Amino acid sequence: MGMKKLLDKLGDLLDPAVEKRKKHRKQLKSILKELKSREKALQQKLETTGDERKRDRLQKELDIVHKQRMKGISAMRSGDGNKNSENEQNNE
């Protein structure tokens, strides 16, 4: 095992919040993958559907899935910045 892996494990043991953030990030990534595949499937259905009522419903669902995915991406990006704010709160 390399030095980097050993230091990562040691850091996880000393700071359990790090491990919790890693698990949360991993779960978020898997959810984002599912949302992306769902968004692609809805887009394909929308392109092949001719009925106007179905197209409206599919478009609404596609908009919702897209917004959820964008919200998840922004949460994942801002999750990196949360480390510093958590440390500041703990130091006070």
PDB file with one MODEL, atoms N, CA, C and O in Angstrom:
MODEL        1
ATOM      1  N   MET A   1       0.853  -1.169   0.000  1.00  0.00           N
ATOM      2  CA  MET A   1       0.000   0.000   0.000  1.00  0.00           C
ATOM      3  C   MET A   1       0.898   1.232   0.000  1.00  0.00           C
ATOM      4  O   MET A   1       1.884   1.303   0.734  1.00  0.00           O
ATOM      5  N   GLY A   2       0.541   2.187  -0.829  1.00  0.00           N
ATOM      6  CA  GLY A   2       1.348   3.389  -0.965  1.00  0.00           C
ATOM      7  C   GLY A   2       1.159   4.338   0.200  1.00  0.00           C
ATOM      8  O   GLY A   2       0.227   4.213   0.995  1.00  0.00           O
ATOM      9  N   MET A   3       2.066   5.281   0.274  1.00  0.00           N
ATOM     10  CA  MET A   3       2.043   6.255   1.364  1.00  0.00           C
ATOM     11  C   MET A   3       0.773   7.107   1.309  1.00  0.00           C
ATOM     12  O   MET A   3       0.192   7.439   2.342  1.00  0.00           O
ATOM     13  N   LYS A   4       0.354   7.452   0.099  1.00  0.00           N
ATOM     14  CA  LYS A   4      -0.839   8.287  -0.039  1.00  0.00           C
ATOM     15  C   LYS A   4      -2.071   7.578   0.516  1.00  0.00           C
ATOM     16  O   LYS A   4      -2.874   8.193   1.218  1.00  0.00           O
ATOM     17  N   LYS A   5      -2.229   6.278   0.204  1.00  0.00           N
ATOM     18  CA  LYS A   5      -3.374   5.526   0.711  1.00  0.00           C
ATOM     19  C   LYS A   5      -3.331   5.421   2.225  1.00  0.00           C
ATOM     20  O   LYS A   5      -4.362   5.531   2.889  1.00  0.00           O
ATOM     21  N   LEU A   6      -2.144   5.210   2.770  1.00  0.00           N
ATOM     22  CA  LEU A   6      -2.014   5.129   4.223  1.00  0.00           C
ATOM     23  C   LEU A   6      -2.397   6.452   4.883  1.00  0.00           C
ATOM     24  O   LEU A   6      -3.085   6.473   5.903  1.00  0.00           O
ATOM     25  N   LEU A   7      -1.946   7.546   4.292  1.00  0.00           N
ATOM     26  CA  LEU A   7      -2.287   8.855   4.852  1.00  0.00           C
ATOM     27  C   LEU A   7      -3.778   9.142   4.735  1.00  0.00           C
ATOM     28  O   LEU A   7      -4.367   9.750   5.628  1.00  0.00           O
ATOM     29  N   ASP A   8      -4.391   8.705   3.633  1.00  0.00           N
ATOM     30  CA  ASP A   8      -5.838   8.875   3.484  1.00  0.00           C
ATOM     31  C   ASP A   8      -6.591   8.095   4.551  1.00  0.00           C
ATOM     32  O   ASP A   8      -7.538   8.607   5.148  1.00  0.00           O
ATOM     33  N   LYS A   9      -6.170   6.857   4.790  1.00  0.00           N
ATOM     34  CA  LYS A   9      -6.834   6.044   5.815  1.00  0.00           C
ATOM     35  C   LYS A   9      -6.655   6.657   7.196  1.00  0.00           C
ATOM     36  O   LYS A   9      -7.588   6.675   7.999  1.00  0.00           O
ATOM     37  N   LEU A  10      -5.469   7.152   7.467  1.00  0.00           N
ATOM     38  CA  LEU A  10      -5.208   7.791   8.752  1.00  0.00           C
ATOM     39  C   LEU A  10      -6.072   9.036   8.911  1.00  0.00           C
ATOM     40  O   LEU A  10      -6.633   9.282   9.979  1.00  0.00           O
ATOM     41  N   GLY A  11      -6.173   9.816   7.842  1.00  0.00           N
ATOM     42  CA  GLY A  11      -7.018  11.011   7.888  1.00  0.00           C
ATOM     43  C   GLY A  11      -8.473  10.659   8.138  1.00  0.00           C
ATOM     44  O   GLY A  11      -9.166  11.356   8.879  1.00  0.00           O
ATOM     45  N   ASP A  12      -8.943   9.564   7.516  1.00  0.00           N
ATOM     46  CA  ASP A  12     -10.322   9.128   7.728  1.00  0.00           C
ATOM     47  C   ASP A  12     -10.554   8.721   9.174  1.00  0.00           C
ATOM     48  O   ASP A  12     -11.608   9.001   9.745  1.00  0.00           O
ATOM     49  N   LEU A  13      -9.578   8.067   9.755  1.00  0.00           N
ATOM     50  CA  LEU A  13      -9.719   7.639  11.145  1.00  0.00           C
ATOM     51  C   LEU A  13      -9.711   8.828  12.100  1.00  0.00           C
ATOM     52  O   LEU A  13     -10.444   8.841  13.089  1.00  0.00           O
ATOM     53  N   LEU A  14      -8.889   9.814  11.804  1.00  0.00           N
ATOM     54  CA  LEU A  14      -8.793  10.968  12.689  1.00  0.00           C
ATOM     55  C   LEU A  14      -9.958  11.934  12.524  1.00  0.00           C
ATOM     56  O   LEU A  14     -10.332  12.623  13.473  1.00  0.00           O
ATOM     57  N   ASP A  15     -10.535  11.990  11.324  1.00  0.00           N
ATOM     58  CA  ASP A  15     -11.642  12.901  11.061  1.00  0.00           C
ATOM     59  C   ASP A  15     -12.780  12.141  10.389  1.00  0.00           C
ATOM     60  O   ASP A  15     -12.793  12.030   9.163  1.00  0.00           O
ATOM     61  N   PRO A  16     -13.733  11.614  11.153  1.00  0.00           N
ATOM     62  CA  PRO A  16     -14.815  10.822  10.562  1.00  0.00           C
ATOM     63  C   PRO A  16     -15.714  11.621   9.618  1.00  0.00           C
ATOM     64  O   PRO A  16     -16.414  11.031   8.795  1.00  0.00           O
ATOM     65  N   ALA A  17     -15.707  12.940   9.723  1.00  0.00           N
ATOM     66  CA  ALA A  17     -16.518  13.764   8.825  1.00  0.00           C
ATOM     67  C   ALA A  17     -16.033  13.637   7.385  1.00  0.00           C
ATOM     68  O   ALA A  17     -16.823  13.761   6.449  1.00  0.00           O
ATOM     69  N   VAL A  18     -14.751  13.392   7.206  1.00  0.00           N
ATOM     70  CA  VAL A  18     -14.188  13.228   5.861  1.00  0.00           C
ATOM     71  C   VAL A  18     -14.789  11.992   5.205  1.00  0.00           C
ATOM     72  O   VAL A  18     -15.196  12.031   4.044  1.00  0.00           O
ATOM     73  N   GLU A  19     -14.843  10.913   5.944  1.00  0.00           N
ATOM     74  CA  GLU A  19     -15.404   9.677   5.405  1.00  0.00           C
ATOM     75  C   GLU A  19     -16.886   9.860   5.069  1.00  0.00           C
ATOM     76  O   GLU A  19     -17.372   9.343   4.063  1.00  0.00           O
ATOM     77  N   LYS A  20     -17.584  10.589   5.906  1.00  0.00           N
ATOM     78  CA  LYS A  20     -19.004  10.845   5.670  1.00  0.00           C
ATOM     79  C   LYS A  20     -19.189  11.655   4.385  1.00  0.00           C
ATOM     80  O   LYS A  20     -20.089  11.370   3.595  1.00  0.00           O
ATOM     81  N   ARG A  21     -18.333  12.672   4.177  1.00  0.00           N
ATOM     82  CA  ARG A  21     -18.412  13.478   2.950  1.00  0.00           C
ATOM     83  C   ARG A  21     -18.116  12.634   1.717  1.00  0.00           C
ATOM     84  O   ARG A  21     -18.751  12.805   0.677  1.00  0.00           O
ATOM     85  N   LYS A  22     -17.143  11.716   1.834  1.00  0.00           N
ATOM     86  CA  LYS A  22     -16.801  10.848   0.703  1.00  0.00           C
ATOM     87  C   LYS A  22     -17.967   9.953   0.328  1.00  0.00           C
ATOM     88  O   LYS A  22     -18.260   9.777  -0.854  1.00  0.00           O
ATOM     89  N   LYS A  23     -18.636   9.388   1.323  1.00  0.00           N
ATOM     90  CA  LYS A  23     -19.796   8.529   1.060  1.00  0.00           C
ATOM     91  C   LYS A  23     -20.925   9.334   0.428  1.00  0.00           C
ATOM     92  O   LYS A  23     -21.571   8.880  -0.517  1.00  0.00           O
ATOM     93  N   HIS A  24     -21.156  10.530   0.955  1.00  0.00           N
ATOM     94  CA  HIS A  24     -22.217  11.384   0.424  1.00  0.00           C
ATOM     95  C   HIS A  24     -21.930  11.739  -1.033  1.00  0.00           C
ATOM     96  O   HIS A  24     -22.832  11.719  -1.871  1.00  0.00           O
ATOM     97  N   ARG A  25     -20.691  12.060  -1.328  1.00  0.00           N
ATOM     98  CA  ARG A  25     -20.298  12.420  -2.691  1.00  0.00           C
ATOM     99  C   ARG A  25     -20.465  11.230  -3.637  1.00  0.00           C
ATOM    100  O   ARG A  25     -20.895  11.390  -4.779  1.00  0.00           O
ATOM    101  N   LYS A  26     -20.123  10.048  -3.153  1.00  0.00           N
ATOM    102  CA  LYS A  26     -20.258   8.843  -3.978  1.00  0.00           C
ATOM    103  C   LYS A  26     -21.732   8.569  -4.288  1.00  0.00           C
ATOM    104  O   LYS A  26     -22.074   8.231  -5.421  1.00  0.00           O
ATOM    105  N   GLN A  27     -22.595   8.711  -3.296  1.00  0.00           N
ATOM    106  CA  GLN A  27     -24.031   8.520  -3.506  1.00  0.00           C
ATOM    107  C   GLN A  27     -24.581   9.558  -4.478  1.00  0.00           C
ATOM    108  O   GLN A  27     -25.391   9.240  -5.348  1.00  0.00           O
ATOM    109  N   LEU A  28     -24.140  10.784  -4.323  1.00  0.00           N
ATOM    110  CA  LEU A  28     -24.596  11.853  -5.189  1.00  0.00           C
ATOM    111  C   LEU A  28     -24.183  11.597  -6.637  1.00  0.00           C
ATOM    112  O   LEU A  28     -24.955  11.852  -7.561  1.00  0.00           O
ATOM    113  N   LYS A  29     -22.969  11.095  -6.829  1.00  0.00           N
ATOM    114  CA  LYS A  29     -22.501  10.773  -8.177  1.00  0.00           C
ATOM    115  C   LYS A  29     -23.375   9.708  -8.824  1.00  0.00           C
ATOM    116  O   LYS A  29     -23.724   9.824  -9.998  1.00  0.00           O
ATOM    117  N   SER A  30     -23.729   8.677  -8.072  1.00  0.00           N
ATOM    118  CA  SER A  30     -24.550   7.614  -8.648  1.00  0.00           C
ATOM    119  C   SER A  30     -25.953   8.124  -8.986  1.00  0.00           C
ATOM    120  O   SER A  30     -26.527   7.733 -10.003  1.00  0.00           O
ATOM    121  N   ILE A  31     -26.501   8.988  -8.144  1.00  0.00           N
ATOM    122  CA  ILE A  31     -27.814   9.569  -8.418  1.00  0.00           C
ATOM    123  C   ILE A  31     -27.752  10.436  -9.672  1.00  0.00           C
ATOM    124  O   ILE A  31     -28.666  10.407 -10.497  1.00  0.00           O
ATOM    125  N   LEU A  32     -26.680  11.203  -9.812  1.00  0.00           N
ATOM    126  CA  LEU A  32     -26.532  12.060 -10.987  1.00  0.00           C
ATOM    127  C   LEU A  32     -26.418  11.238 -12.265  1.00  0.00           C
ATOM    128  O   LEU A  32     -26.929  11.644 -13.309  1.00  0.00           O
ATOM    129  N   LYS A  33     -25.752  10.085 -12.192  1.00  0.00           N
ATOM    130  CA  LYS A  33     -25.666   9.206 -13.363  1.00  0.00           C
ATOM    131  C   LYS A  33     -27.049   8.706 -13.762  1.00  0.00           C
ATOM    132  O   LYS A  33     -27.397   8.689 -14.943  1.00  0.00           O
ATOM    133  N   GLU A  34     -27.829   8.300 -12.769  1.00  0.00           N
ATOM    134  CA  GLU A  34     -29.191   7.817 -13.041  1.00  0.00           C
ATOM    135  C   GLU A  34     -30.049   8.918 -13.654  1.00  0.00           C
ATOM    136  O   GLU A  34     -30.806   8.672 -14.593  1.00  0.00           O
ATOM    137  N   LEU A  35     -29.932  10.125 -13.123  1.00  0.00           N
ATOM    138  CA  LEU A  35     -30.715  11.243 -13.650  1.00  0.00           C
ATOM    139  C   LEU A  35     -30.316  11.563 -15.090  1.00  0.00           C
ATOM    140  O   LEU A  35     -31.163  11.896 -15.919  1.00  0.00           O
ATOM    141  N   LYS A  36     -29.027  11.460 -15.377  1.00  0.00           N
ATOM    142  CA  LYS A  36     -28.555  11.739 -16.733  1.00  0.00           C
ATOM    143  C   LYS A  36     -29.112  10.711 -17.717  1.00  0.00           C
ATOM    144  O   LYS A  36     -29.549  11.075 -18.809  1.00  0.00           O
ATOM    145  N   SER A  37     -29.100   9.437 -17.345  1.00  0.00           N
ATOM    146  CA  SER A  37     -29.629   8.419 -18.238  1.00  0.00           C
ATOM    147  C   SER A  37     -31.142   8.581 -18.405  1.00  0.00           C
ATOM    148  O   SER A  37     -31.675   8.358 -19.492  1.00  0.00           O
ATOM    149  N   ARG A  38     -31.826   8.965 -17.339  1.00  0.00           N
ATOM    150  CA  ARG A  38     -33.271   9.202 -17.425  1.00  0.00           C
ATOM    151  C   ARG A  38     -33.570  10.396 -18.335  1.00  0.00           C
ATOM    152  O   ARG A  38     -34.526  10.381 -19.111  1.00  0.00           O
ATOM    153  N   GLU A  39     -32.731  11.429 -18.222  1.00  0.00           N
ATOM    154  CA  GLU A  39     -32.910  12.610 -19.055  1.00  0.00           C
ATOM    155  C   GLU A  39     -32.724  12.257 -20.535  1.00  0.00           C
ATOM    156  O   GLU A  39     -33.487  12.719 -21.384  1.00  0.00           O
ATOM    157  N   LYS A  40     -31.720  11.448 -20.841  1.00  0.00           N
ATOM    158  CA  LYS A  40     -31.490  11.031 -22.229  1.00  0.00           C
ATOM    159  C   LYS A  40     -32.660  10.191 -22.750  1.00  0.00           C
ATOM    160  O   LYS A  40     -33.089  10.361 -23.892  1.00  0.00           O
ATOM    161  N   ALA A  41     -33.166   9.299 -21.922  1.00  0.00           N
ATOM    162  CA  ALA A  41     -34.290   8.452 -22.337  1.00  0.00           C
ATOM    163  C   ALA A  41     -35.536   9.292 -22.602  1.00  0.00           C
ATOM    164  O   ALA A  41     -36.250   9.062 -23.578  1.00  0.00           O
ATOM    165  N   LEU A  42     -35.792  10.261 -21.736  1.00  0.00           N
ATOM    166  CA  LEU A  42     -36.947  11.133 -21.929  1.00  0.00           C
ATOM    167  C   LEU A  42     -36.789  11.970 -23.198  1.00  0.00           C
ATOM    168  O   LEU A  42     -37.759  12.199 -23.921  1.00  0.00           O
ATOM    169  N   GLN A  43     -35.575  12.419 -23.462  1.00  0.00           N
ATOM    170  CA  GLN A  43     -35.329  13.213 -24.661  1.00  0.00           C
ATOM    171  C   GLN A  43     -35.599  12.391 -25.921  1.00  0.00           C
ATOM    172  O   GLN A  43     -36.174  12.891 -26.888  1.00  0.00           O
ATOM    173  N   GLN A  44     -35.175  11.120 -25.898  1.00  0.00           N
ATOM    174  CA  GLN A  44     -35.417  10.242 -27.049  1.00  0.00           C
ATOM    175  C   GLN A  44     -36.908   9.981 -27.234  1.00  0.00           C
ATOM    176  O   GLN A  44     -37.410   9.986 -28.358  1.00  0.00           O
ATOM    177  N   LYS A  45     -37.617   9.752 -26.126  1.00  0.00           N
ATOM    178  CA  LYS A  45     -39.067   9.539 -26.203  1.00  0.00           C
ATOM    179  C   LYS A  45     -39.758  10.772 -26.775  1.00  0.00           C
ATOM    180  O   LYS A  45     -40.666  10.674 -27.600  1.00  0.00           O
ATOM    181  N   LEU A  46     -39.303  11.935 -26.311  1.00  0.00           N
ATOM    182  CA  LEU A  46     -39.899  13.186 -26.754  1.00  0.00           C
ATOM    183  C   LEU A  46     -39.729  13.366 -28.264  1.00  0.00           C
ATOM    184  O   LEU A  46     -40.642  13.829 -28.947  1.00  0.00           O
ATOM    185  N   GLU A  47     -38.554  12.997 -28.779  1.00  0.00           N
ATOM    186  CA  GLU A  47     -38.281  13.149 -30.204  1.00  0.00           C
ATOM    187  C   GLU A  47     -39.117  12.196 -31.058  1.00  0.00           C
ATOM    188  O   GLU A  47     -39.460  12.525 -32.193  1.00  0.00           O
ATOM    189  N   THR A  48     -39.448  11.019 -30.521  1.00  0.00           N
ATOM    190  CA  THR A  48     -40.164  10.024 -31.312  1.00  0.00           C
ATOM    191  C   THR A  48     -41.678  10.097 -31.153  1.00  0.00           C
ATOM    192  O   THR A  48     -42.412   9.504 -31.944  1.00  0.00           O
ATOM    193  N   THR A  49     -42.153  10.818 -30.139  1.00  0.00           N
ATOM    194  CA  THR A  49     -43.594  10.883 -29.876  1.00  0.00           C
ATOM    195  C   THR A  49     -44.245  11.933 -30.769  1.00  0.00           C
ATOM    196  O   THR A  49     -43.728  13.036 -30.944  1.00  0.00           O
ATOM    197  N   GLY A  50     -45.390  11.560 -31.327  1.00  0.00           N
ATOM    198  CA  GLY A  50     -46.117  12.473 -32.201  1.00  0.00           C
ATOM    199  C   GLY A  50     -47.308  13.127 -31.524  1.00  0.00           C
ATOM    200  O   GLY A  50     -47.728  14.212 -31.924  1.00  0.00           O
ATOM    201  N   ASP A  51     -47.857  12.479 -30.505  1.00  0.00           N
ATOM    202  CA  ASP A  51     -49.038  12.993 -29.811  1.00  0.00           C
ATOM    203  C   ASP A  51     -48.677  14.241 -28.999  1.00  0.00           C
ATOM    204  O   ASP A  51     -47.733  14.225 -28.209  1.00  0.00           O
ATOM    205  N   GLU A  52     -49.433  15.312 -29.201  1.00  0.00           N
ATOM    206  CA  GLU A  52     -49.123  16.594 -28.561  1.00  0.00           C
ATOM    207  C   GLU A  52     -49.273  16.541 -27.040  1.00  0.00           C
ATOM    208  O   GLU A  52     -48.474  17.154 -26.332  1.00  0.00           O
ATOM    209  N   ARG A  53     -50.264  15.834 -26.525  1.00  0.00           N
ATOM    210  CA  ARG A  53     -50.460  15.727 -25.063  1.00  0.00           C
ATOM    211  C   ARG A  53     -49.296  14.983 -24.413  1.00  0.00           C
ATOM    212  O   ARG A  53     -48.799  15.383 -23.360  1.00  0.00           O
ATOM    213  N   LYS A  54     -48.866  13.888 -25.059  1.00  0.00           N
ATOM    214  CA  LYS A  54     -47.735  13.132 -24.525  1.00  0.00           C
ATOM    215  C   LYS A  54     -46.453  13.964 -24.583  1.00  0.00           C
ATOM    216  O   LYS A  54     -45.623  13.906 -23.676  1.00  0.00           O
ATOM    217  N   ARG A  55     -46.303  14.732 -25.654  1.00  0.00           N
ATOM    218  CA  ARG A  55     -45.113  15.574 -25.791  1.00  0.00           C
ATOM    219  C   ARG A  55     -45.062  16.621 -24.669  1.00  0.00           C
ATOM    220  O   ARG A  55     -43.999  16.879 -24.105  1.00  0.00           O
ATOM    221  N   ASP A  56     -46.207  17.216 -24.352  1.00  0.00           N
ATOM    222  CA  ASP A  56     -46.256  18.208 -23.274  1.00  0.00           C
ATOM    223  C   ASP A  56     -45.881  17.571 -21.937  1.00  0.00           C
ATOM    224  O   ASP A  56     -45.098  18.130 -21.168  1.00  0.00           O
ATOM    225  N   ARG A  57     -46.450  16.392 -21.669  1.00  0.00           N
ATOM    226  CA  ARG A  57     -46.154  15.702 -20.414  1.00  0.00           C
ATOM    227  C   ARG A  57     -44.680  15.314 -20.333  1.00  0.00           C
ATOM    228  O   ARG A  57     -44.039  15.495 -19.298  1.00  0.00           O
ATOM    229  N   LEU A  58     -44.149  14.779 -21.432  1.00  0.00           N
ATOM    230  CA  LEU A  58     -42.741  14.398 -21.464  1.00  0.00           C
ATOM    231  C   LEU A  58     -41.830  15.611 -21.296  1.00  0.00           C
ATOM    232  O   LEU A  58     -40.807  15.533 -20.616  1.00  0.00           O
ATOM    233  N   GLN A  59     -42.203  16.730 -21.915  1.00  0.00           N
ATOM    234  CA  GLN A  59     -41.388  17.938 -21.793  1.00  0.00           C
ATOM    235  C   GLN A  59     -41.361  18.433 -20.354  1.00  0.00           C
ATOM    236  O   GLN A  59     -40.314  18.851 -19.858  1.00  0.00           O
ATOM    237  N   LYS A  60     -42.505  18.386 -19.684  1.00  0.00           N
ATOM    238  CA  LYS A  60     -42.554  18.807 -18.276  1.00  0.00           C
ATOM    239  C   LYS A  60     -41.688  17.899 -17.414  1.00  0.00           C
ATOM    240  O   LYS A  60     -40.936  18.366 -16.558  1.00  0.00           O
ATOM    241  N   GLU A  61     -41.803  16.596 -17.649  1.00  0.00           N
ATOM    242  CA  GLU A  61     -41.000  15.645 -16.878  1.00  0.00           C
ATOM    243  C   GLU A  61     -39.517  15.835 -17.162  1.00  0.00           C
ATOM    244  O   GLU A  61     -38.689  15.756 -16.254  1.00  0.00           O
ATOM    245  N   LEU A  62     -39.184  16.083 -18.420  1.00  0.00           N
ATOM    246  CA  LEU A  62     -37.791  16.318 -18.806  1.00  0.00           C
ATOM    247  C   LEU A  62     -37.244  17.572 -18.129  1.00  0.00           C
ATOM    248  O   LEU A  62     -36.100  17.583 -17.675  1.00  0.00           O
ATOM    249  N   ASP A  63     -38.048  18.618 -18.059  1.00  0.00           N
ATOM    250  CA  ASP A  63     -37.628  19.853 -17.397  1.00  0.00           C
ATOM    251  C   ASP A  63     -37.359  19.615 -15.909  1.00  0.00           C
ATOM    252  O   ASP A  63     -36.388  20.132 -15.357  1.00  0.00           O
ATOM    253  N   ILE A  64     -38.222  18.835 -15.271  1.00  0.00           N
ATOM    254  CA  ILE A  64     -38.055  18.544 -13.850  1.00  0.00           C
ATOM    255  C   ILE A  64     -36.772  17.747 -13.604  1.00  0.00           C
ATOM    256  O   ILE A  64     -35.995  18.072 -12.706  1.00  0.00           O
ATOM    257  N   VAL A  65     -36.558  16.709 -14.403  1.00  0.00           N
ATOM    258  CA  VAL A  65     -35.358  15.879 -14.242  1.00  0.00           C
ATOM    259  C   VAL A  65     -34.110  16.712 -14.490  1.00  0.00           C
ATOM    260  O   VAL A  65     -33.117  16.572 -13.776  1.00  0.00           O
ATOM    261  N   HIS A  66     -34.153  17.574 -15.495  1.00  0.00           N
ATOM    262  CA  HIS A  66     -32.992  18.418 -15.802  1.00  0.00           C
ATOM    263  C   HIS A  66     -32.679  19.361 -14.639  1.00  0.00           C
ATOM    264  O   HIS A  66     -31.519  19.524 -14.262  1.00  0.00           O
ATOM    265  N   LYS A  67     -33.719  19.981 -14.075  1.00  0.00           N
ATOM    266  CA  LYS A  67     -33.506  20.890 -12.944  1.00  0.00           C
ATOM    267  C   LYS A  67     -32.951  20.151 -11.734  1.00  0.00           C
ATOM    268  O   LYS A  67     -32.077  20.670 -11.039  1.00  0.00           O
ATOM    269  N   GLN A  68     -33.450  18.946 -11.476  1.00  0.00           N
ATOM    270  CA  GLN A  68     -32.938  18.149 -10.356  1.00  0.00           C
ATOM    271  C   GLN A  68     -31.466  17.815 -10.571  1.00  0.00           C
ATOM    272  O   GLN A  68     -30.661  17.876  -9.642  1.00  0.00           O
ATOM    273  N   ARG A  69     -31.127  17.463 -11.808  1.00  0.00           N
ATOM    274  CA  ARG A  69     -29.745  17.114 -12.119  1.00  0.00           C
ATOM    275  C   ARG A  69     -28.824  18.324 -11.950  1.00  0.00           C
ATOM    276  O   ARG A  69     -27.733  18.198 -11.393  1.00  0.00           O
ATOM    277  N   MET A  70     -29.250  19.486 -12.423  1.00  0.00           N
ATOM    278  CA  MET A  70     -28.445  20.699 -12.286  1.00  0.00           C
ATOM    279  C   MET A  70     -28.275  21.077 -10.807  1.00  0.00           C
ATOM    280  O   MET A  70     -27.210  21.532 -10.392  1.00  0.00           O
ATOM    281  N   LYS A  71     -29.324  20.884 -10.033  1.00  0.00           N
ATOM    282  CA  LYS A  71     -29.246  21.181  -8.600  1.00  0.00           C
ATOM    283  C   LYS A  71     -28.250  20.234  -7.919  1.00  0.00           C
ATOM    284  O   LYS A  71     -27.484  20.646  -7.048  1.00  0.00           O
ATOM    285  N   GLY A  72     -28.275  18.960  -8.329  1.00  0.00           N
ATOM    286  CA  GLY A  72     -27.326  17.996  -7.777  1.00  0.00           C
ATOM    287  C   GLY A  72     -25.895  18.312  -8.150  1.00  0.00           C
ATOM    288  O   GLY A  72     -24.986  18.157  -7.335  1.00  0.00           O
ATOM    289  N   ILE A  73     -25.689  18.758  -9.389  1.00  0.00           N
ATOM    290  CA  ILE A  73     -24.341  19.116  -9.825  1.00  0.00           C
ATOM    291  C   ILE A  73     -23.821  20.314  -9.041  1.00  0.00           C
ATOM    292  O   ILE A  73     -22.666  20.330  -8.616  1.00  0.00           O
ATOM    293  N   SER A  74     -24.669  21.308  -8.851  1.00  0.00           N
ATOM    294  CA  SER A  74     -24.225  22.480  -8.090  1.00  0.00           C
ATOM    295  C   SER A  74     -23.972  22.117  -6.627  1.00  0.00           C
ATOM    296  O   SER A  74     -23.069  22.671  -6.000  1.00  0.00           O
ATOM    297  N   ALA A  75     -24.759  21.195  -6.082  1.00  0.00           N
ATOM    298  CA  ALA A  75     -24.534  20.756  -4.699  1.00  0.00           C
ATOM    299  C   ALA A  75     -23.209  20.016  -4.585  1.00  0.00           C
ATOM    300  O   ALA A  75     -22.492  20.160  -3.595  1.00  0.00           O
ATOM    301  N   MET A  76     -22.891  19.227  -5.600  1.00  0.00           N
ATOM    302  CA  MET A  76     -21.631  18.489  -5.577  1.00  0.00           C
ATOM    303  C   MET A  76     -20.448  19.444  -5.691  1.00  0.00           C
ATOM    304  O   MET A  76     -19.434  19.265  -5.017  1.00  0.00           O
ATOM    305  N   ARG A  77     -20.576  20.447  -6.537  1.00  0.00           N
ATOM    306  CA  ARG A  77     -19.494  21.431  -6.688  1.00  0.00           C
ATOM    307  C   ARG A  77     -19.325  22.261  -5.431  1.00  0.00           C
ATOM    308  O   ARG A  77     -18.196  22.538  -5.026  1.00  0.00           O
ATOM    309  N   SER A  78     -20.411  22.660  -4.809  1.00  0.00           N
ATOM    310  CA  SER A  78     -20.311  23.467  -3.597  1.00  0.00           C
ATOM    311  C   SER A  78     -19.917  22.612  -2.395  1.00  0.00           C
ATOM    312  O   SER A  78     -19.506  23.149  -1.367  1.00  0.00           O
ATOM    313  N   GLY A  79     -20.036  21.301  -2.509  1.00  0.00           N
ATOM    314  CA  GLY A  79     -19.642  20.403  -1.426  1.00  0.00           C
ATOM    315  C   GLY A  79     -18.168  20.499  -1.117  1.00  0.00           C
ATOM    316  O   GLY A  79     -17.759  20.277   0.023  1.00  0.00           O
ATOM    317  N   ASP A  80     -17.357  20.828  -2.114  1.00  0.00           N
ATOM    318  CA  ASP A  80     -15.924  20.988  -1.888  1.00  0.00           C
ATOM    319  C   ASP A  80     -15.647  22.205  -1.020  1.00  0.00           C
ATOM    320  O   ASP A  80     -14.717  22.195  -0.214  1.00  0.00           O
ATOM    321  N   GLY A  81     -16.440  23.245  -1.177  1.00  0.00           N
ATOM    322  CA  GLY A  81     -16.265  24.457  -0.386  1.00  0.00           C
ATOM    323  C   GLY A  81     -16.799  24.320   1.025  1.00  0.00           C
ATOM    324  O   GLY A  81     -16.447  25.117   1.894  1.00  0.00           O
ATOM    325  N   ASN A  82     -17.643  23.327   1.274  1.00  0.00           N
ATOM    326  CA  ASN A  82     -18.231  23.154   2.598  1.00  0.00           C
ATOM    327  C   ASN A  82     -17.212  22.722   3.635  1.00  0.00           C
ATOM    328  O   ASN A  82     -17.437  22.917   4.829  1.00  0.00           O
ATOM    329  N   LYS A  83     -16.100  22.143   3.213  1.00  0.00           N
ATOM    330  CA  LYS A  83     -15.068  21.712   4.163  1.00  0.00           C
ATOM    331  C   LYS A  83     -14.603  22.881   5.010  1.00  0.00           C
ATOM    332  O   LYS A  83     -14.507  22.774   6.233  1.00  0.00           O
ATOM    333  N   ASN A  84     -14.316  23.989   4.362  1.00  0.00           N
ATOM    334  CA  ASN A  84     -13.786  25.144   5.066  1.00  0.00           C
ATOM    335  C   ASN A  84     -14.821  25.731   6.021  1.00  0.00           C
ATOM    336  O   ASN A  84     -14.475  26.112   7.139  1.00  0.00           O
ATOM    337  N   SER A  85     -16.069  25.812   5.608  1.00  0.00           N
ATOM    338  CA  SER A  85     -17.088  26.367   6.480  1.00  0.00           C
ATOM    339  C   SER A  85     -17.344  25.472   7.683  1.00  0.00           C
ATOM    340  O   SER A  85     -17.621  25.970   8.774  1.00  0.00           O
ATOM    341  N   GLU A  86     -17.255  24.158   7.501  1.00  0.00           N
ATOM    342  CA  GLU A  86     -17.431  23.234   8.637  1.00  0.00           C
ATOM    343  C   GLU A  86     -16.286  23.403   9.632  1.00  0.00           C
ATOM    344  O   GLU A  86     -16.508  23.410  10.842  1.00  0.00           O
ATOM    345  N   ASN A  87     -15.070  23.537   9.125  1.00  0.00           N
ATOM    346  CA  ASN A  87     -13.924  23.715  10.006  1.00  0.00           C
ATOM    347  C   ASN A  87     -14.019  25.026  10.764  1.00  0.00           C
ATOM    348  O   ASN A  87     -13.673  25.087  11.944  1.00  0.00           O
ATOM    349  N   GLU A  88     -14.489  26.089  10.093  1.00  0.00           N
ATOM    350  CA  GLU A  88     -14.656  27.366  10.765  1.00  0.00           C
ATOM    351  C   GLU A  88     -15.688  27.283  11.863  1.00  0.00           C
ATOM    352  O   GLU A  88     -15.504  27.878  12.925  1.00  0.00           O
ATOM    353  N   GLN A  89     -16.781  26.551  11.633  1.00  0.00           N
ATOM    354  CA  GLN A  89     -17.824  26.411  12.637  1.00  0.00           C
ATOM    355  C   GLN A  89     -17.312  25.608  13.825  1.00  0.00           C
ATOM    356  O   GLN A  89     -17.645  25.912  14.971  1.00  0.00           O
ATOM    357  N   ASN A  90     -16.499  24.579  13.556  1.00  0.00           N
ATOM    358  CA  ASN A  90     -15.970  23.749  14.641  1.00  0.00           C
ATOM    359  C   ASN A  90     -14.965  24.520  15.484  1.00  0.00           C
ATOM    360  O   ASN A  90     -14.852  24.271  16.684  1.00  0.00           O
ATOM    361  N   ASN A  91     -14.232  25.456  14.878  1.00  0.00           N
ATOM    362  CA  ASN A  91     -13.223  26.206  15.613  1.00  0.00           C
ATOM    363  C   ASN A  91     -13.833  27.277  16.507  1.00  0.00           C
ATOM    364  O   ASN A  91     -13.180  27.726  17.449  1.00  0.00           O
ATOM    365  N   GLU A  92     -15.064  27.699  16.241  1.00  0.00           N
ATOM    366  CA  GLU A  92     -15.683  28.763  17.040  1.00  0.00           C
ATOM    367  C   GLU A  92     -16.134  28.296  18.370  1.00  0.00           C
ATOM    368  O   GLU A  92     -16.673  29.082  19.150  1.00  0.00           O
TER     369      GLU A  92
ENDMDL
END
